[in-house]
Amino acid sequence: MGRPGKVKGFIDSVIGKAIVVGIEVYSRKSDISLEDSLAELKELSYAAGIETVYTISQKKNRIESGTYLGSGKIEEIKALAARFGADILLVDDELSGIQIRNLETALDMEIIDRTSLILDIFANRAKSKEGKLQVELARMRYEKPRIVGGSTQLSKQAGGIGSRGLGEKKLELDRRTIDKKIRDVERSIEALKKQREVQKNKRKKSHLQTVALIGYTNAGKSTLMNTFLRINNPLKSKHESPVADMLFATLDPFHRKVKLKNNLEFILTDTVGFVSKLPHTLVDAFMSTLEEVKDADLLLYVVDVSNEEYEHQLKVTKNVVKELGAQDIPYLIVQNKKDRLDPEALLEITDPLETSVPISALTGDGLDQLISKIEEKIMKDYKVVDLIIPFEEGSMLNYILENTKVVEHEYLDDGLHVKAYLNKYDIKRYKLYLV
């Protein structure tokens, strides 16, 4: 069964019209239903500027090795393409080079599989040099086997016993070329990784705690980041994280110092979002960036609580954190977009064994409760200390009042008497003034 559909509020720059197709294989287990996977694929097409005009789903015992689809479905798609003016076929699986070539020949349409579409979105969204290189690496790893699969027919041309065909020479040249490019990009990424290590060490020297936002794309991580940045600076600035209501609006890691109203400071990191069936080539390529999560003192699993796939998305997020070896880092579950859900429905999906905080990053509702929970987690090693700081120590006076959580303070004849929360580094720094 198929149904016409267009993404509501579609962007202006449409680069093509697509028919979306997906197959549910009876013997293949999946964490996400075909219907939800196709809905997500349509969101991905929106992010890429492609208008979806029709959706086809099918249940089969197996996928056709040569064409992915059976001959009947191929004829049906031909008719639908003519009816709706579609020039692209979006496939909800990763195709082989042979499958792509055969479908292009049979349909006279551009064939884009799920992996290729995600790679294209990443290529257009990456801004930093490292982000661009990571996407390039993922694309080459994706294309390498498809050069082989898509060029096998060439090896039979102009060949004889004891000689190499022109196609075979071309194929080997392509393989050597892409292998060399992969090695070059890997070296460049490694060099940039070392630079990032230097920046990371600088942040560590500030002795500020690091809080990392992690979760599905479009769950509201960037909106939450900007909400935190506006606590002490209500006006929007160029230092905010880019936000858009589409998948993968943010790719590059984004670090900002956050200062709460009680002077508590920490580094907040926005990371690349996830999506179902995220290509392994991309996971591998972005692993060096995602590894920054391992250095965080607290993880905020940001989940769109209004999404029907809420539990699946949370499970995928936890699995990625486990793959990174960061499962022992303290975390909070941030149930974002609570304003879209009935309070009773929210209670039904909340796990009583987890520390969950329902919020709306857009309106700020629930932010105070989230801040309170963050304070509990990252201030567990802070101690309340009594200090007497002489008036002549002006810089120290200012630091205590402006950069620490002060419980109480009083100006007396011998200096400032203050009771404040200090971490172990500040306690060592002010040991001369401890009461």
C-alpha positions as CSV (number, residue, x, y, z in Angstrom):
1,M,0.0,0.0,0.0
2,G,1.2,3.5,-0.8
3,R,0.1,6.9,0.1
4,P,1.0,10.3,-1.3
5,G,2.5,12.8,1.1
6,K,4.4,16.0,1.4
7,V,6.4,17.2,4.4
8,K,4.5,20.0,6.0
9,G,6.3,23.3,5.9
10,F,8.6,22.1,3.2
11,I,11.7,24.2,2.5
12,D,11.9,26.4,-0.6
13,S,14.9,24.9,-2.4
14,V,13.5,21.6,-3.7
15,I,16.1,19.7,-5.7
16,G,13.9,16.8,-6.8
17,K,10.8,14.8,-6.2
18,A,11.1,11.3,-4.7
19,I,9.2,8.1,-4.3
20,V,10.1,6.5,-0.9
21,V,10.3,2.7,-0.7
22,G,11.1,0.2,2.0
23,I,10.9,-3.5,2.6
24,E,10.2,-5.4,5.8
25,V,11.9,-8.8,5.6
26,Y,10.1,-11.3,7.8
27,S,13.4,-13.0,9.0
28,R,15.2,-9.7,9.7
29,K,14.9,-8.3,13.2
30,S,14.8,-4.5,13.6
31,D,14.6,-2.1,16.6
32,I,12.3,0.2,14.6
33,S,9.2,-0.5,12.6
34,L,9.2,0.0,8.9
35,E,6.5,2.7,9.1
36,D,8.6,4.7,11.6
37,S,11.8,4.1,9.6
38,L,10.1,5.4,6.4
39,A,8.7,8.4,8.3
40,E,12.3,9.2,9.4
41,L,13.6,8.7,5.8
42,K,11.1,11.3,4.7
43,E,12.4,13.7,7.4
44,L,15.9,13.0,6.1
45,S,14.8,13.8,2.5
46,Y,13.3,17.1,3.8
47,A,16.7,17.9,5.4
48,A,18.3,17.3,2.0
49,G,15.8,19.4,0.0
50,I,14.0,16.5,-1.6
51,E,10.2,16.5,-1.8
52,T,8.6,13.1,-1.2
53,V,5.5,12.5,-3.3
54,Y,4.6,8.9,-2.6
55,T,5.6,6.1,-0.1
56,I,5.6,2.4,-0.8
57,S,6.1,-0.3,1.8
58,Q,6.3,-4.1,1.2
59,K,6.7,-7.2,3.3
60,K,8.8,-10.0,1.8
61,N,10.7,-13.2,2.7
62,R,13.9,-11.8,1.2
63,I,15.3,-8.8,-0.7
64,E,16.1,-9.3,-4.4
65,S,20.0,-9.5,-4.6
66,G,20.2,-7.9,-8.1
67,T,17.4,-5.3,-8.0
68,Y,16.3,-5.0,-4.3
69,L,12.7,-4.8,-5.5
70,G,10.7,-7.4,-7.5
71,S,9.7,-6.8,-11.1
72,G,6.1,-6.1,-10.1
73,K,7.2,-3.2,-7.7
74,I,9.6,-1.8,-10.3
75,E,6.7,-1.6,-12.8
76,E,4.5,0.0,-10.2
77,I,7.2,2.6,-9.4
78,K,7.6,3.4,-13.1
79,A,3.9,4.3,-13.3
80,L,3.9,6.3,-10.1
81,A,7.0,8.2,-11.2
82,A,5.2,9.2,-14.4
83,R,2.1,10.2,-12.5
84,F,3.8,12.3,-9.9
85,G,6.7,13.6,-11.9
86,A,9.2,11.8,-9.6
87,D,12.9,11.6,-10.7
88,I,14.4,10.1,-7.5
89,L,13.8,6.7,-5.8
90,L,14.7,6.9,-2.0
91,V,15.4,3.4,-0.6
92,D,15.2,2.7,3.1
93,D,18.2,0.3,3.1
94,E,21.8,0.4,2.0
95,L,22.1,-0.9,-1.5
96,S,25.0,-2.6,-3.3
97,G,26.6,-1.1,-6.4
98,I,24.9,-3.8,-8.6
99,Q,21.5,-3.0,-7.1
100,I,21.9,0.7,-7.7
101,R,23.0,0.2,-11.3
102,N,20.2,-2.3,-12.1
103,L,17.5,0.0,-10.6
104,E,18.8,3.0,-12.5
105,T,18.7,1.0,-15.7
106,A,15.2,-0.3,-15.1
107,L,13.6,2.9,-13.8
108,D,15.6,5.7,-15.5
109,M,15.6,7.5,-12.1
110,E,18.3,8.6,-9.7
111,I,18.6,5.9,-7.0
112,I,19.6,7.2,-3.5
113,D,19.8,4.7,-0.6
114,R,19.5,5.7,3.1
115,T,23.2,5.7,3.7
116,S,24.0,7.9,0.7
117,L,21.3,10.4,1.7
118,I,22.7,10.7,5.2
119,L,26.2,11.1,3.9
120,D,25.0,13.9,1.6
121,I,23.3,15.7,4.4
122,F,26.4,15.4,6.5
123,A,28.6,16.7,3.7
124,N,26.4,19.8,3.3
125,R,26.1,20.5,7.0
126,A,29.7,20.0,8.2
127,K,31.4,23.3,8.9
128,S,34.7,22.6,10.6
129,K,37.7,21.2,8.8
130,E,37.6,18.0,10.9
131,G,33.9,17.6,10.3
132,K,34.4,17.8,6.6
133,L,37.2,15.4,6.6
134,Q,35.2,12.9,8.7
135,V,32.3,13.0,6.2
136,E,34.8,12.6,3.3
137,L,36.3,9.6,5.0
138,A,32.8,8.0,5.5
139,R,31.8,8.7,1.9
140,M,35.0,7.1,0.5
141,R,34.5,4.0,2.7
142,Y,30.9,3.8,1.4
143,E,31.9,4.3,-2.2
144,K,34.9,1.9,-2.3
145,P,32.9,-1.4,-2.4
146,R,30.5,0.2,-4.9
147,I,33.3,1.0,-7.3
148,V,34.0,-2.8,-7.3
149,G,30.3,-3.8,-7.5
150,G,29.4,-1.2,-10.0
151,S,32.3,-1.9,-12.3
152,T,32.5,-5.7,-12.5
153,Q,31.2,-5.7,-16.1
154,L,34.3,-3.7,-17.2
155,S,36.7,-6.5,-16.3
156,K,35.4,-8.6,-19.1
157,Q,36.2,-6.0,-21.8
158,A,39.1,-6.3,-24.2
159,G,40.7,-9.1,-22.2
160,G,42.2,-12.4,-23.3
161,I,44.1,-15.3,-21.7
162,G,47.2,-14.0,-20.1
163,S,46.3,-10.4,-20.5
164,R,44.4,-7.8,-18.4
165,G,41.2,-6.1,-19.6
166,L,41.1,-2.3,-19.8
167,G,38.2,-2.4,-17.3
168,E,40.3,-4.4,-14.8
169,K,43.1,-1.9,-15.1
170,K,40.6,0.9,-14.5
171,L,39.1,-1.0,-11.5
172,E,42.5,-1.5,-9.9
173,L,43.4,2.2,-10.5
174,D,40.2,3.3,-8.8
175,R,40.8,1.0,-5.8
176,R,44.4,2.2,-5.4
177,T,43.3,5.9,-5.8
178,I,40.6,5.6,-3.2
179,D,42.8,3.6,-0.8
180,K,45.4,6.4,-1.0
181,K,42.8,9.1,-0.4
182,I,41.5,7.2,2.6
183,R,45.0,7.0,4.1
184,D,45.6,10.7,3.5
185,V,42.3,11.7,5.1
186,E,42.9,9.4,8.1
187,R,46.3,11.1,8.7
188,S,44.7,14.6,8.4
189,I,42.0,13.6,11.0
190,E,44.7,12.2,13.3
191,A,46.6,15.5,13.2
192,L,43.4,17.5,13.9
193,K,42.6,15.1,16.7
194,K,46.0,16.0,18.4
195,Q,45.1,19.7,18.1
196,R,41.7,18.9,19.7
197,E,43.6,17.1,22.5
198,V,45.5,20.4,23.2
199,Q,42.2,22.4,23.4
200,K,40.7,19.7,25.6
201,N,43.7,19.9,28.0
202,K,43.2,23.7,28.2
203,R,39.6,23.2,29.2
204,K,40.7,20.7,31.8
205,K,43.1,23.2,33.3
206,S,40.2,25.5,34.0
207,H,39.0,22.8,36.5
208,L,35.4,23.4,35.3
209,Q,33.1,20.4,35.1
210,T,32.0,19.3,31.6
211,V,28.4,18.5,30.8
212,A,27.7,16.8,27.5
213,L,24.4,16.8,25.6
214,I,23.8,13.5,23.8
215,G,20.9,12.0,22.0
216,Y,18.9,11.7,18.7
217,T,19.0,14.4,16.1
218,N,16.2,17.0,16.4
219,A,15.6,16.1,20.0
220,G,16.3,19.7,21.0
221,K,20.0,19.5,22.2
222,S,20.9,22.8,20.4
223,T,17.8,24.6,21.7
224,L,18.7,23.4,25.2
225,M,22.2,24.6,24.8
226,N,21.0,28.1,23.8
227,T,18.5,28.2,26.6
228,F,21.4,27.7,29.0
229,L,23.5,30.4,27.3
230,R,20.7,32.9,27.7
231,I,20.4,32.5,31.5
232,N,22.8,35.4,32.1
233,N,22.6,36.8,28.6
234,P,19.0,37.0,27.4
235,L,19.9,38.5,24.0
236,K,20.7,36.0,21.2
237,S,24.3,36.1,20.1
238,K,26.6,34.7,17.5
239,H,28.0,32.3,20.1
240,E,24.8,30.2,20.1
241,S,24.4,26.8,18.6
242,P,22.6,26.8,15.2
243,V,19.0,25.5,15.5
244,A,16.6,24.3,12.8
245,D,13.5,22.0,12.8
246,M,15.2,19.3,10.8
247,L,17.5,16.4,11.2
248,F,21.3,17.0,11.6
249,A,21.1,20.8,11.9
250,T,24.3,20.6,14.0
251,L,27.2,18.3,13.2
252,D,30.3,19.8,14.7
253,P,31.0,19.6,18.5
254,F,30.1,22.9,20.2
255,H,31.6,23.9,23.5
256,R,30.4,26.9,25.6
257,K,31.0,28.0,29.2
258,V,27.7,28.2,31.1
259,K,27.3,30.4,34.1
260,L,24.2,30.0,36.3
261,K,22.6,32.7,38.3
262,N,24.2,31.3,41.5
263,N,27.7,31.7,39.8
264,L,28.1,27.9,39.3
265,E,30.1,27.4,36.0
266,F,30.6,24.4,33.8
267,I,31.4,23.6,30.1
268,L,28.4,22.5,28.1
269,T,29.1,20.4,25.0
270,D,26.6,19.9,22.1
271,T,27.4,16.7,20.1
272,V,26.3,15.3,16.8
273,G,22.9,13.6,16.9
274,F,21.9,10.1,16.1
275,V,19.4,8.6,13.8
276,S,18.1,5.0,13.3
277,K,20.2,2.8,11.0
278,L,23.1,5.3,11.3
279,P,25.7,4.1,8.7
280,H,28.6,2.3,10.3
281,T,30.9,4.3,8.1
282,L,29.7,7.5,9.7
283,V,29.8,6.1,13.3
284,D,33.4,5.0,12.7
285,A,34.3,8.4,11.1
286,F,32.8,10.4,13.9
287,M,34.1,8.2,16.6
288,S,37.0,10.5,17.4
289,T,34.6,13.4,17.9
290,L,32.1,11.4,19.9
291,E,34.9,10.2,22.2
292,E,34.8,13.7,23.8
293,V,31.7,12.3,25.6
294,K,34.1,10.0,27.6
295,D,35.7,13.1,29.1
296,A,32.4,14.5,30.4
297,D,31.6,14.7,34.1
298,L,27.9,14.4,33.4
299,L,25.8,13.3,30.4
300,L,22.4,14.7,29.6
301,Y,20.4,12.2,27.5
302,V,18.1,14.6,25.6
303,V,15.1,12.8,24.3
304,D,12.0,14.0,22.5
305,V,9.4,12.7,24.9
306,S,6.6,13.4,22.4
307,N,8.1,11.1,19.8
308,E,6.4,7.6,19.6
309,E,9.8,6.1,19.3
310,Y,11.0,7.7,22.6
311,E,12.0,4.4,24.3
312,H,13.8,3.2,21.2
313,Q,15.7,6.5,20.8
314,L,16.8,6.4,24.5
315,K,17.9,2.8,24.0
316,V,20.0,3.6,20.9
317,T,21.6,6.6,22.8
318,K,22.5,4.4,25.7
319,N,24.0,1.8,23.4
320,V,26.2,4.4,21.7
321,V,27.4,5.6,25.1
322,K,28.2,2.0,26.0
323,E,30.2,1.5,22.7
324,L,32.2,4.6,23.6
325,G,33.0,3.1,27.0
326,A,31.2,6.0,28.8
327,Q,28.4,4.0,30.4
328,D,29.8,4.6,34.0
329,I,29.6,8.4,33.7
330,P,26.7,9.9,35.7
331,Y,23.7,10.9,33.6
332,L,20.3,12.5,33.6
333,I,17.5,11.8,31.2
334,V,16.1,15.1,29.9
335,Q,12.6,14.5,28.6
336,N,12.3,17.4,26.2
337,K,9.2,18.8,24.5
338,K,7.0,18.0,27.5
339,D,4.7,20.8,26.2
340,R,3.6,18.5,23.4
341,L,2.5,15.7,25.7
342,D,-0.3,15.2,28.1
343,P,1.0,15.0,31.8
344,E,-0.7,11.6,32.3
345,A,1.0,10.2,29.2
346,L,4.3,11.5,30.4
347,L,3.9,9.6,33.7
348,E,3.2,6.4,31.8
349,I,6.5,6.3,29.9
350,T,8.7,7.6,32.8
351,D,10.9,4.9,34.3
352,P,10.8,5.3,38.2
353,L,14.3,3.8,38.4
354,E,15.8,6.6,36.2
355,T,16.4,10.2,37.1
356,S,14.3,11.9,34.5
357,V,13.5,15.6,34.2
358,P,10.7,16.7,31.9
359,I,11.3,20.1,30.3
360,S,10.5,22.3,27.4
361,A,13.8,23.7,26.1
362,L,11.8,26.0,23.9
363,T,9.8,27.7,26.6
364,G,12.2,27.1,29.6
365,D,9.5,25.2,31.5
366,G,11.3,22.7,33.9
367,L,14.7,24.3,33.4
368,D,15.0,25.2,37.1
369,Q,14.4,21.5,38.1
370,L,17.0,20.4,35.5
371,I,19.5,23.0,36.9
372,S,18.9,21.7,40.4
373,K,19.6,18.1,39.3
374,I,22.7,19.2,37.4
375,E,24.0,21.0,40.6
376,E,23.4,17.8,42.6
377,K,25.5,15.8,40.2
378,I,28.4,18.1,39.4
379,M,28.7,19.6,42.9
380,K,28.9,16.3,44.8
381,D,32.7,16.9,45.4
382,Y,32.3,20.6,46.3
383,K,32.6,21.6,50.0
384,V,31.1,24.5,51.9
385,V,34.1,26.4,53.5
386,D,34.5,29.6,55.6
387,L,37.0,32.2,54.3
388,I,38.3,35.5,55.5
389,I,39.8,37.4,52.6
390,P,41.6,40.7,53.3
391,F,40.3,43.8,51.4
392,E,43.6,44.3,49.7
393,E,43.2,41.0,47.9
394,G,40.8,42.6,45.4
395,S,41.1,40.0,42.6
396,M,40.4,37.2,45.1
397,L,37.4,39.0,46.5
398,N,35.9,39.4,43.1
399,Y,36.6,35.8,42.1
400,I,34.8,34.4,45.1
401,L,31.8,36.7,44.7
402,E,31.5,36.3,41.0
403,N,32.6,32.7,40.3
404,T,31.5,30.6,43.3
405,K,28.2,29.7,44.8
406,V,28.1,31.9,47.9
407,V,26.0,30.8,50.8
408,E,26.5,34.0,52.9
409,H,29.0,36.9,53.1
410,E,29.6,39.9,55.4
411,Y,32.1,42.8,55.2
412,L,33.9,43.2,58.6
413,D,36.9,45.1,59.8
414,D,39.4,42.4,58.9
415,G,38.0,41.7,55.4
416,L,35.3,39.7,53.7
417,H,33.8,36.9,55.7
418,V,32.3,34.5,53.3
419,K,30.9,31.0,53.3
420,A,30.9,29.4,49.8
421,Y,31.0,26.1,47.8
422,L,34.5,25.5,46.5
423,N,36.0,22.6,44.5
424,K,39.2,21.0,45.6
425,Y,41.3,23.2,43.3
426,D,39.8,26.4,44.7
427,I,40.2,25.1,48.3
428,K,43.9,24.6,47.6
429,R,44.1,28.0,46.0
430,Y,42.5,29.8,49.0
431,K,44.0,27.7,51.8
432,L,45.7,30.7,53.4
433,Y,42.3,32.3,54.0
434,L,40.4,29.2,55.3
435,V,38.9,29.7,58.8
